[in-house]
Amino acid sequence: MTEREEYEAWFAREFAGREIPDQIRALGFTFWRGGRQSLVTIAGEPVEIRILQEAR
């Protein structure tokens, strides 16, 4: 799965049923991807980012 596909899946789950303008969705991806890249840079080594189930 590409970063974009992961983001789109997350976005669909988090904002299901809400009308979000395409520009906001695209900007969100920019920040989402930047955050992930920052984690990799800070770690200084390859990292694995996984989604954990939230307690409900």
N, C-alpha and C positions, 0 to 999 in steps of 0.2 A: 504494500500500500504506500502510495506517495505521501509526502507531507500534506499536499493539497487535499488528497482524499481523506486523510485522517482529520484534517481541519473541517472539511465539509461534513463528515460524519458527526463530529463533536458539535458543530454548529447546528445541525439538524436536530440533535437530541436536546441541546440547551435552549433553542429558540423555536421549537416546534409550534406551529400555529400562529406565529407572530410575523407581521410584515416588516421585514428589515430591508432597507434600500441596498441595492447591489454595491454602491460605493462604500457603505459602512461595512458590509460583509468582506469586501476586498481589503479595506483598511485593517479590519480585524485580523485577517490572515497575515498581513505584514507584521503586526505586533506579536501575534501568536508564534510565527516563525522566528522572529527576532529573539523572543524569550527562550525558545528551544536552543537556538544557536548560542545564546549567552551561557546556558547551562553547560553545553559542551566545551565552550572556551574556558569557563571557570574551572571545570573538572580537570582540564589538561590531558585527558585520556578519553578514549572512546566510552560512550555511555549508552545505556539503554533506557528509554523513557517508556514507561508503561502506564496504562490507565488503571487505577484501582477503583474498585466498587466503593461507593459512598454508603455509609450507614444511613438507613432511612428510618 
